[in-house]
Amino acid sequence: MFTFLSLILLAQAISPASSQGKNIFLLAGQSNMSGRGGMTNGTWDGIVPPECGPNPSILRLAANLTWVPAAEPLHKDIDVYVTVGVGPGMSFANSVLANDSSLGVVGLVPCAVGGPFGTKISQWVRGSMLYEQLVRRAGAAVRGGGKIQAMLWYQGESDTVDKEDAELYKGRLEKFFVDLRSDLRSPSLPIIQVAIASAQGPFIEKVREAQLRLDLANVKCVDAKGLELGRDHLHLTTSAQVQLGEMLAGSFLRTRHRPLKK
């Protein structure tokens, strides 16, 4: 009875939010975007820091394309071939709302896929399964009302293994962003990408250089270098994911001329 009553109260709490136009954010990339915070030996510790807690004004587009209350782990039904943990999405959304209440309702659209082996930028090319899933979910997100405010993108670790992939990364990334904007009919869609903090191979600096020097309008870069990594030296810890989410929020809010509150 207690659980049933709790669900009723939660539904009532999100009802006003879900009826409004949503401010939508796409979350895409590979494992550090889908979330590996709190992971040890393939098991998530279940710890959700307060910065990543649920909020009646934050919704998530589930795999079945319905809006549900957002809660960690955001990518549990998207990055399905692994166990996922905490990512940057919830701390981003909570930070954005704490600093700009005019946004009202935030709709997060998880699209990142890391899987057991990561995903290269070549796997996100127009026509690929990952690309088409991203476009399809973005289209479904705006169908009931709302606007895509930005895409948050964190990917590149898998492109550090092969020298050719690293050298071609910049051109492939630019084309991905241009194609996506075209297919979403949003030529100036803000994109906030993350410069990688870790790598699966030796060519990390080549990929980071491509990310940091990308010269496309309305594409910002947040540098994850220096954030705490887990024992695998590849994935961000939970606390680092919280920091990253707040950094992404700061970058987005600066585009709206609203600096983060201290």
N, C-alpha and C positions, 0 to 999 in steps of 0.2 A: 504493500500500500504506500509506503514511504517513497519508494522509487517511482511509482506511478504518479503520485502527487508532485514529486520533484520535476518530472517531465512536463506535467501540465503547467507548472509555474515557469519553467524555462521557455516553453512555447509561447506563453503569454508575454514573457519578457522580450522575446525577439520579434513578436508579431509587428509592433509599430515599425521597427527597423526594416524588416523585410518588405514592408509595403512601400518604402520610399525608394527613390532612385539611388542606385548604389554607385559608389566610387570604386572602380574595379582595378585590381592590380594582378598582372600575370606573373607567376613565379616559374621560371624556366631555367634549364641547365642540367647539371648532373648531381652527383651525390651530396656535395656540400650545400646545394640549394634544397634538395629534397630532405636533407637533415640526417646527420649521423651523431649529433650531440647526445651524450649519455650512453653510447653504445660500447659494449665490451663483449668480445667473442660472439658477436652476432645477436646479442641480447640488449634490449633497451632497459635502462634502470628505472624508467617511469617517472623520473623527477622532472617536474615542470616548474621552472623559476617563476616568480610573480610577474616578471616582465613579459612572460609568454602565456599568462593565464587567459581564460576565456573572457569575452566581453560581449554584452548583448548587441553591440554595434558592429561586431566583426562576424562575417559569414564566410563560408567556404563552399566552393562549387565541388560537390562530390563527384565521384567517377560516373555516376548515373545522371549527371548534369542537373541535379537539383541542389538548391541552396540549403545548407544546414549550418547550425552553430559551429563556428570555427574552434578547433581545439587541437592541441598537439597529440600525435604527430600529424601534421597537415597532409603529408603525402602517403599516408598509410594505404590508400586504395589506388594510388597512381604508380608509385615506384614499388611494384608488387612482388618482385622477385628477390627482395631482401627485406629484412626488418629495418624500419626507419625510426629515427629519433627526432630530436629537436633541430629545427632549422631556423633561418632568420625571419621567416614570414610573420610569426605572431608578435615578436618583439618589434618588428617594423610597424605593423598595424597599430599596436598599442601606443607606440611612441608618436606616430603620426596623429592619432586621435587626441593624445594628451597635449599636443602642441597646436592642433588646428581643429577645434571642435566643429568648425563650419563644414567639414567633410561629411559629417553625419554618419553614414553607413559605409563601411569598407567591405568590399567583396574580394576575397582572395581566391585566385584560380590556380591551384597547384598543377604544374605541367612538367616538373623536372623528373628526369629518369637517370639514375646512376646504375642501378642493377648491380650485379656482382663484379662487373668488369669496367664500369664507367661508360660514357658515351662521347665520341669524338664530334667535333664540329661538322665533319662530313656526314654524320648521321642525322644532322638537323637541316640538311639541304631541302629546298622546296621539292615536294613530292615524296619525301621520306615519311615513314610511319610517325616519327616523333614530330616532324613539322606539321603534318596534316592533323595530328591530334591536338597540337597547340592551337592551330587556326580554328578547328572545330570547337574546342572548349571556349576559346575567346568569343566566337560567334554565339554560342549558347549563353554565355555570361551576360551579354547585353540584350538578349532577346526579351527579357522581362522588364527592361528599363535599366538605365545606368550608362556610365561612360567609362571606357578604359583610360585610366589616368597615366599609367606607366607600365613597363615591363621591367622586372628585376631579373637579371641574368647572371648566373655564376657557373662557369664551365671553362674547361681548358686543360685540366690536369692530364687528361688522356692524350692530348695532343703534344705532350712533352716527351713521349717515348721515341717517336720516329722523327728524324731530322727534317724530312720532307714535309710531314704534317706541320711541324713547328714553323717552317719557312712559308708555308701556304696559309697559315692560320689567319693572318690579317685580312687577306683578300676574301677568304671564305666567310669570316665573321662579318665583314662589311656587306657581302652579298646576302647573307642570312638576314641581317637587319633591314636592308633595303627591300628584299622580297617580302618579308613579314609585314612591314609597313604598307606595302602595296596591296597585299592580300587582305589586310585588315581595313583598307581604305582610310588609313590614318598616316599620311606622309610625314607628319611631324611628331609622331608618337614618342613621348619621352622614354628613353631606355637608360636604365642605370645598371651598368655592368660591374662586376667585381674582378679586380686583378687578382689572380690566384696567389695563394699563400704557400702552396705545396704542389708536389708533382709526382707523377708516376714514372717519370723518366728524366734524363739529364738536360733536356732543352727547355727548362723552365724560364730562363731569362729571355729566350727568343719569344715565347708566348706572352710573357708579361710585357715585353716591349711593344708587341702588337696591340695588346689591350690598352696600355697606358698612352699610346700614341695614335690611337684611332681618331680620325678627324671627320666625324659625321655630326651634323647639326642635331642638337637635343640628345646627344649620347654622352652621358657622364660616366666617370669611372671612380669607384671606391676601392681603395687598396687594402686587401686583407693581410698583406705581409706584416708579420709581427704578432698577429693574433695567435692565441694558444692552440696548439695542435694536440690531438689525442696520442695514445701510445703507438698508433700505426703511422704517425708522422705525416698523415695525409688528410685526415678529417678534423674539422674544427670541434673543439669541446663545446659543451653546453654554454658555458660562460662566454666563450668566443662568439658563438652564434647570437647570443643576446647583444653583444657589442656590435656585431656586424649589422644586425637588424636596425639598431639605433643609428649607425653610420649611414645606412641606406635611407632611413627616414630623414636624417639631416640633409642629405643630398636632394631628396625629393622636395622637402620643404623650402630649401633655398631656391628651387625653381619657382616656388610660389611666393617668394620673398617673405618667408616666415621662418626665422632662425629658431633652432631648438631652445626651449626654456632651460635655464640652468637650475 
